[in-house]
Amino acid sequence: MKTLRILGTRGIPAAHGGFETFAENLALYLRDQGWRVIVYCQETGSAPVVHDKWNGIERVRISVAGDGAASTILFDWLSIWDAAKTKDLCLTLGYNTAIFDTVLRLKGIPNIINMDGIEWTRAKWSKPAKAWFWMNDWIGCWVGNHLVADHPAIKTHLKTRVSDKKITMIPYGAVAVEDSPTAPVEALGLVPGRYLTAIARPEPENSLLEIVTAFSAKRRGYKLAVLGKYSAHDKYQKSVLDAASDEVCFLGPIYDQDTVQALRFHSVAYVHGHQVGGTNPSLVEAMGAGNAVLAHSNRFNKWVAGDSAGYFESVSALSDWFDKLLSQPALLKSMRDASRARFQQALTWPIVLSQYEELLSRINPSRDTFVQSFCDTAAAGLIPPSHKASVKTKQL
């Protein structure tokens, strides 16, 4: 039986973010294809390690004290140390603790790393945190047997570190939402089809202040539903709250997937302000629900949402888009149709997960050598020519 261990997430069932949702969907998909799948799950406390099953998926539930970054780092270390006792194929989601993956490489355990976004470029991190992410970005490229980029721009970035042959581009996926009850939407005080959504962490690089300011520039006759945790004690979050008109509804963080799905399905449009990152799960999920998309103008969003979305770089440009979208039913319909078409073309779970299975199936543990990482570096031109002759290339 083919076996895969999934590391790097909070675990399943998904209750936190994009990687957890992906891990759940991939595990269930592989189960149905005859794989044995083991997922490492982070829990809070001091209980012994628990081995159990959820919907036919094996779980290794590891408890660590606290719930912050230090706890996650410890959980990652314990997960990798446990996986290192086997020879099973591993899939690590994220490179934030890639330095620990060196253990897997030294033991000859095949490990594919999803390299996520270019985390060290994000403005929210302190200099020490950026240095940690930058270091682990490099280490992940070196010690991973193969790398997954979830966006062509991420692959371009990784090619500055390793050979193109070591990288496979597979985007994030989502479920196509064809129908959803109105009750969860109405319970939040919203009228189906009379609101837009914005779902993102309240950080400057996600353009929440610009989105709320643009929407509040005039009466719209629609609501803007903003999901996320906002506090008047945080300077940036307070500025977003202060910029909002009474047509902006701050709904708080909502983790119930049925409620979020209903919110997406009955929304007329999704406003996506992310300025950095790869294929963003929230954007893909909005497209799967048939939302028209207004997105920050950058290479990441443009590849995902396609040519038929609306793009903005300023508050005034976004305000103009709100004017056009909410006053032209034909334009709104064409943008909604375009979102669904782009989604069906490349971003459904069956498309994405089948690509992952193909990649996982062709990784051969017997061909692994630690020198591989240095061979890949040489192929990328990062080792001086005088050293390349002494390195045997054995490409996975």
N, C-alpha and C positions, 0 to 999 in steps of 0.2 A: 504494500500500500504506500502510495506517495504521501509524504508527511511534510507539513510546514508548521513552523513556530512563528507567531507574529508578536513582535516586541515593539515598544515605543509608544503605546497608547495607554489611556486609563482603563481600557478593557471593554468588554461587552456584557450585556446589551448596551448599545450606545446611549450615553446620557450627557456628553460633554461637548464634543465638537466634530469637525470634519474627519479627522483621522479615526476616531472611534466609529463613526458611521461607516466609513470605508472598511475598517477592519471587520465589522459585523457583516456587511454585505459580501466581502470577499470570502470570509470564513464559511458562510452559508452556501455560497456559490460553489466553492471547492468541495464542501461536504457532498453536495449533490452530484459532483463529478467523480466521487469515489475517493477523495483525499481524506487523510486524518489531519485535523487542524487543532493546534494548541495555541491559545491566546493568553498572554500574561496580563493580569488585571491588578491595578493598584487600588488598595484599600487603606483606610485610615485606622490606626490602632496598633496593637502589639500582639495580635493573635498569631499563632503558628501558620505556616503556609498551608493553604487548603487546595486540594485537587478535586474538582467536580466537573460536571457537564452541564451545558446549557444548549438546548436544541441540537444535541448531537455534537457540539463543539466542546472539546476539552478546555478547561480553564485552570490556570495556575494563579491563585489569588494570594498576592503578597501584601501583607500589612506593613505600613511604615508610619512612624509618628509624624503628625503635622500634615499640612496640605499645600505647602509652598514649593518653591523651586528646589530647595535642598532636599525635600522629601521625594520629589520626582527623580532627582539625580540618584538618590540612594536606591529607589525602586528600580531604575534602569540598571544600576550595577548588579543588584540581586537577581534581576531577570536574566541578564546576560550570563552571569555566573552559573545560573541554573541551566540555561540552554547549552552552555559549554560542556556540560556533563554528557551530552548526546552527540550524535553526528548528523542531526536533522538539519535540513535546509531551513534557514531563517530569513524572515523579511522584517527589517527594522524600519519603522515609520518615523522619519525625522533623523537629523544628524546632531541634535543638540548635545548628546553625550557620546559622540562617535569615538572618542578616545577609548571608551570601554570596549568598543567593537574589536579593538586590537586583540583581545583575548580570543575571540572567535577565529580571527585570522591565523593567529599563532597555532591554534589547535586544529587548523585545517577544516573548520566548519564553514560551509558556504553561506554567505550572507549578502542578500540584496538590500540596498539601502535606498529608500525613497527620500530624496534630498530636499523635499519641501521647498520653501521660498528662500530668498537670500536674506536670512534673518538678521545678519550683522549690519545691514544697511538701514534697518528701521530706526527712526528717530527716537522712539520711546525708550530705547535701551541706554543704560549708562555706558561709559567707556569700558569699564571692566567686563560688563556683559557682552558688549560688541566684540571685544578681544576674544572672549571665550567662544562665541559663535563662529568668529572668523577662523580660529584655530581648529575647531571641530569640523567646519566646512572642508578644510584641507584634509584633515585626518580621515573623514568619511570617504572622500574621493580616493584616498590611497588604500585604505584597508577594506573597503567594500569590494566584493567580488564583481558586482555589477551595480550600476546606479540607475534609478528611475527618476526622470525629470517629468513633472506634471504639466509642463508648458514648453513650447519651443524656445522661449527666451531663457528659461532655466537651463535647458540643454546647452544653449550657446554659452552661458556662464560656466557650466561644468566643463565644457570643451577647452577652457583656458587652463584647466587643471589636469585632465586625463584625455586619453584617446576617445574619439567619437565612437569607436567600437564597443567601449565599455558602458555606453549610455543608451537607454531606451526611453523614448518619450511616450508616456501614457497619461492622459489627462484624468481629472477627477470625474466621477459620474453622479447621476441622481436618478430618482424615480420619476417617470412621467405621471403627472397628476391630471387625471381626466375628469374627476369629480370630487367634491368634498362637501360635507354638510355646512350649512350657514350658522348653526347654533353657536359654535365656538367663537365666531366672528361677532355675532350679535351680543354675546355675553360680555364682550370687551367694549361694547358701546359703539361699534362700527356698523355701517350699512354696506352690505356686499356690493362691490362694483363702484363704490363711492370713496375710495381711499387709495393711497399709494403706500408702499412699505420701504423702510430703510432698516437693514439688519446688519449691525456691525459693532465692534467694540468702540466705545467713545474715546477715540484717540485722534490727534490732529491728522495723521496720515490717512485716515479713513474719511476725511472731509465732512464730518457730521455738522460742523459749524457752518460750512458753506451750503450744505444741503438745506438745513433748517432756515438759514438766513434767506436763501433764494425762495423757498416755498412761502415764507412769511412776508415777502415783499409786498404782497397784495392779497385780497380775498380770492380764494380759489374755488369755493363751492365744493371742495373735496377735503378730506382729512389726510394728513401724513402720519402714518403709524410708525413710530420709532421704537425698535426693540433694543434693549440693553440696560445696564445698570447705571443710573445717573445720580450724582450726589452734588448738592450745592457746596459741599466742603472741598470739592476738587475744582481748581481754577478753570481748567478747560471745560469740564462738564457743566460748570455753572454758566460759562459763556454760551454754551449751546442752549441751556434752559432759558437764559435771559433773552436769547434771540428769537424764541419761538412765539408765534401767534397762537390764538386759541384754537386754530385749526390743526395744530400739531399735538398728537397724542403720544405721550411717553408711557409705553406699556410695561416697562421693566423687562428683566430677563425672563424669557419663556422657554422652558426646556421640553415641554410636552410636544412630541413630534406631531400628533394629530392636530393640535391647535395651530402650530406653526404652518403645517401643510394647508390647513383651511385658510389661514391668513394669506398665504401666497396665492392660493387658487382664486380667491375672491378679490384680490388686489388688481387694479387696472394697470399698475406699472411698478417696477422695482427701481429704486435709486441706489446706485452702487458707487460709493466714493473712494474705494480702495485705490491708493496710488502706487503701491508696490505689492509684490507677491506673484505667485504663479496662477494656476487655474483655481479661482476662489470657489469653495463649495457653495457659499450662499448665492453667488451669481448663477452657478449652474442649476441649483435647485429652483431659483426663480424662473429661469428659462424653461425648466421642465414643467412648471406650472402655467406656462403660457403668458408670462408677464412681458409687457413692453419694457425695454431696458433703457435707462438713462445712466450713463457711466462716466466716471472720470476718464479723460482722454489720455491713455497710455498704452504701451505695447502689450501689456498683460491683458487688459480688458478687451482691447480691440480684437485680439485673436479669438478669445472666448465668445464674445457676444456677436461678432461679425459686423458687416458693413451696414446693416439695417438698424442698428441701435443708435441712440442719440448720445453724443459725447460732449462733455463740457470741461473747460479749464478755469472757469471763473464763475462767480456768483451771478453776474449778469447773464452769462451764456446759459446757465442752468435755469434761471428765471424765464428766459425766452423759451426754453424747451418746455417748461411747465405750461406756458401760455399756449404753445402750438399743440401739445399733446392733449390737453384737456378741452380744447375748443374745436378739434378736428377729428371726429369719429373715424373717418376713413384712414387717417394717418395712424391713429391708435390701433385700429384693427390690423393694418399691414405690419406694424411693428410687433404686435403680439404673434401674428402668424409667422413672422421671420424668426422670432425667438424659438418657437416650437420646431421650425424646420432645421435651424442650426443645431438645436439640442438633439433631434432625432438623427442627424447626420453623424455625430461623433461623440456625444456625451451621455448616452444612456448607460445604465449599469451593464446590460448584456454585452455591449461593445467593449466597455472598459475592462470588465472582469475577465472576458475571454482573452484579451491581450495580456493580462497579468498571468493567467494560467499558462499561456504559450511560453512566456518568459520563464516562469518558474520551472516548467517541464524541461527546458533545455539547459538548465544549470546542472553541470555534472560535478559532484563533489570530488571525484577521483582526479580531476584535472587541476585542482587548486594548488597553488604554491604562493608563499608569501611574497616572492619576488615579483609576482604579477603586478602589484601596485606600482612598483618602480618601473616595470616595463611599460605600463600605461603612461606613466609620467614622461618617460623617454619619448614615447610615440607622440606626445603632445608638444615635444620640443623644449621641455623644461629641464632636462639633464644635458649638460654640455656634450657635444658630439664625441669628444675624446673618451667619454665614459660609456657611450652607448654600445660599443663593440663587445664589452664584457658582459652585457645583459642579454640572456636568452629570452626572447619574447614567446610567451605561450598564452595567446589570447583566449579568454573564455568565450 
